[in-house]
Amino acid sequence: MKKFETKIIKVTLPAANSTVDSTSIKMPDGKVIGIAVVDTGNTNNELINLSILNNGNEVLSPSDLSFSKQQPGGGFLNSLRPVDFSGGYEYNVRLTAYTPSRANDVTVQVLFAVVPNQELSSC
């Protein structure tokens, strides 16, 4: 079984905004292999896209939050949304809504699963 580290960032999309970028989060060296999200405040089940950026460049294209929610079965790593980008860099999470405002702030917590370099070399 692969050993992995997790990093978590929280980002809030204010009710009056349609887009927000998180503060940056530094990933450990290695490979980011999965993400999962938990969200609160999206009471109207509005489509809100999540994307991940490195220096303003998308490393994960925008898609609705529901595509990144943890799925049942298969163990923890298999329940995450698969991704494949390098660790060791700073990343930002961007939330983008299709409507200019909503009744509530929407807060999203994003978990990143990172396989460290030493684990990658032993595979």
Residue, then its C-alpha position, 0 to 999 in steps of 0.5 A: m500500500k502506498k504511504f501518502e500525506t494529506k494537505i488541506i485548504k479551506v476556501t470561502l466563496p462569498a455570497a456576493n462574488s462569483t469567483v474566489d481564489s484561495t491563498s496558496i498552499k505548498m504541496p510536499d515533494g512527490k505526486v498529488i494523486g487524489i483530491a476530495v472536497v466537502d462543502t457547506g452553504n450551497t443550499n440551492n445546489e448551485l453549480i460551482n466549479l473547482s479548479i486548481l492553479n499553479n502560478g495562474n495556470e490550470v493544472l485541474s480544469p474547472s468542473d462542478l464540486s460534485f465531481s470531487k466529492q469522495q465516493p464510497g468503497g474501495g478504500f480511502l485513496n480509491s474513494l478520491r477524485p484521481v488527479d496527477f500533478s507534481g508536488g513541491y509547488e504552490y497551488n491555489v484553489r479557484l471556485t467559480a459560480y455561474t451566478p453573480s451572487r447567492a443567499n449564503d457564503v459557500t465554504v469548501q475544504v479541499l483535501f490533497a493526497v500526496v505520495p512522497n518521492q521516496e514512496l514513488s521510487s519504491c513502486 
